[in-house]
């Protein structure tokens, strides 16, 4: 049983790293010029009424936002 655990664990870790960027979400505020990962401490402070969500860094960049220097999401 133990010899199956490690390969299975490695498989799920790899799948997690590969699929995470594909389903990533980026947050910005209507009152700011930065976009963030949702887990960023600055994203957590965005008021729900000002929250703007993007499905890719390219979309955030096209909307005029730049990457946060704290959480460092990918540049668009």
C-alpha distance (Angstrom), angle and dihedral (degrees) to the residues before:
residue distance angle dihedral
X1 . . .
X2 3.81 . .
X3 3.79 93.7 .
X4 3.82 89.6 62.2
X5 3.79 94.9 48.4
X6 3.81 99.2 68.2
X7 3.83 97.1 48.3
X8 3.80 89.6 45.4
X9 3.79 91.2 50.3
X10 3.81 91.6 48.7
X11 3.81 90.0 49.0
X12 3.81 93.0 53.9
X13 3.80 92.6 45.8
X14 3.81 91.1 52.2
X15 3.81 92.1 46.3
X16 3.80 89.5 49.7
X17 3.80 93.1 53.0
X18 3.80 93.4 44.9
X19 3.80 97.6 47.1
X20 3.82 98.9 38.6
X21 3.82 95.6 77.1
X22 3.79 90.2 45.8
X23 3.79 92.4 59.7
X24 3.80 98.1 32.4
X25 3.76 121.9 135.5
X26 3.78 127.8 -156.6
X27 3.78 127.2 -153.3
X28 3.78 131.6 -152.1
X29 3.75 137.2 168.8
X30 3.79 125.2 -120.2
X31 3.81 85.7 -132.5
X32 3.82 97.6 52.2
X33 3.79 141.1 58.0
X34 3.83 98.0 -137.3
X35 3.79 132.3 88.0
X36 3.80 123.5 -153.5
X37 3.77 146.5 -173.6
X38 3.82 107.0 -96.2
X39 3.82 88.7 -115.2
X40 3.82 93.5 58.3
X41 3.80 114.4 115.9
X42 3.82 89.2 -127.4
X43 3.81 93.3 50.2
X44 3.80 89.0 53.5
X45 3.82 88.9 60.1
X46 3.82 95.0 56.6
X47 3.78 112.3 114.1
X48 3.82 113.0 -120.8
X49 3.82 90.2 -122.7
X50 3.83 90.4 57.0
X51 3.81 97.5 40.7
X52 3.81 117.5 122.6
X53 3.82 119.0 -175.7
X54 3.79 126.9 -155.7
X55 3.79 129.2 -170.8
X56 3.81 94.3 -149.9
X57 3.80 140.1 21.4
X58 3.80 88.6 -119.8
X59 3.80 91.1 60.8
X60 3.80 91.3 48.4
X61 3.80 90.8 49.9
X62 3.82 92.0 48.3
X63 3.80 87.7 53.2
X64 3.82 89.4 55.9
X65 3.79 101.3 -99.6
X66 3.81 127.1 131.8
X67 3.85 128.0 -152.0
X68 3.80 119.0 -86.9
X69 3.79 113.4 -108.1
X70 3.82 91.9 -143.4
X71 3.83 103.8 53.2
X72 3.83 94.0 23.0
X73 3.80 103.0 -146.9
X74 3.80 114.9 -170.3
X75 3.78 115.6 -76.0
X76 3.75 117.2 -111.6
